[in-house]
Amino acid sequence: FRSLVDSLPNYDVNPSLYDIENLTLSQTKFMYSFLSIAIHKYIWCMDRDGCKNSINKALGIPWYNCAVKLGLPTVLTYSALILYNWRLRDISKGFNLDRMVLSGIWSN
């Protein structure tokens, strides 16, 4: 996983690849959730002995920008894992807990 992340295009060469300014609120929430989980995977994927003490700019800068835009910290939050990862199965039937399903990065 780390080698895949480390092979992402260099942020310093083309920062526009990581621009989040034009993302909708929904897209920003998805990006924040995805990056929160991906960054923690990047840090911890080699267990405690191999954990990283820094993150790749290609993940870190957009994550920070999403967090600022949402007013959230750059840590794995309840928002990232739970609040931003659900939808209603059929919105025409109205809200009901039985109609809620996981969405975003957790969906099939």
C-alpha positions in Angstrom: 0.0 0.0 0.0 2.8 2.4 0.9 4.6 1.9 -2.4 1.4 2.6 -4.3 0.8 5.8 -2.3 4.5 6.8 -2.7 4.2 6.4 -6.4 1.4 9.1 -6.7 2.3 12.2 -8.7 4.5 14.6 -6.8 2.5 17.4 -5.2 5.3 19.9 -5.6 5.4 19.3 -9.4 1.6 19.8 -10.0 -0.4 21.0 -7.0 -3.5 21.6 -9.2 -3.9 17.8 -9.2 -4.8 18.0 -5.6 -7.0 21.1 -5.6 -10.3 20.7 -3.7 -11.7 24.2 -4.2 -14.3 23.2 -6.7 -15.6 20.1 -4.9 -19.2 20.1 -3.6 -19.8 19.6 0.1 -20.7 16.0 -0.6 -17.6 15.4 -2.6 -15.5 17.1 0.1 -17.0 14.9 2.8 -16.3 11.8 0.7 -12.7 12.9 0.1 -12.2 13.6 3.8 -13.5 10.2 4.8 -11.5 8.4 2.1 -8.3 10.2 2.9 -8.7 9.8 6.7 -8.9 6.0 6.2 -6.2 5.9 3.5 -3.7 7.9 5.6 -4.2 5.8 8.7 -3.7 2.7 6.5 -0.5 4.3 5.2 0.7 5.0 8.7 -0.2 1.7 10.3 0.0 -0.9 7.5 3.3 -2.3 8.8 2.1 -2.7 12.4 3.5 -0.8 15.3 7.2 -1.5 14.5 6.8 -0.2 10.9 4.5 2.7 11.5 5.3 6.0 9.8 5.8 9.3 11.6 5.0 11.4 8.5 2.6 11.1 5.6 2.9 11.6 1.9 2.1 15.1 0.6 -0.2 13.6 -2.1 -2.5 12.4 0.7 -1.7 14.9 3.4 -2.3 18.2 1.7 -5.7 17.4 0.2 -6.7 15.8 3.6 -5.7 19.0 5.4 -7.6 21.2 2.9 -10.7 19.0 3.2 -10.5 19.2 7.0 -10.2 23.0 7.0 -13.1 23.3 4.5 -15.3 21.1 6.8 -14.0 22.6 10.0 -12.8 19.2 11.2 -9.4 18.0 12.6 -6.9 15.9 10.7 -7.4 12.8 12.7 -9.6 9.8 12.1 -13.0 11.2 13.2 -16.4 9.8 13.8 -17.5 12.0 10.9 -15.0 10.4 8.6 -16.0 6.8 9.6 -19.7 7.0 10.3 -21.5 10.3 9.7 -20.4 10.8 6.1 -20.9 7.1 5.1 -24.6 6.4 4.9 -27.5 7.0 2.5 -31.2 6.0 2.3 -31.9 3.0 0.1 -35.0 4.6 -1.4 -35.3 8.3 -0.7 -38.9 8.4 -2.0 -40.0 6.3 1.0 -38.8 8.9 3.5 -36.4 8.5 6.4 -36.4 5.3 8.4 -33.4 3.6 10.1 -34.3 0.3 8.3 -33.8 2.0 5.0 -30.3 3.3 5.8 -27.3 1.6 4.1 -23.6 2.3 4.0 -22.4 4.4 1.2 -19.3 6.1 0.0 -16.1 4.2 0.6 -17.8 1.3 2.4 -20.4 0.4 -0.2 -20.1 -2.4 -2.7 
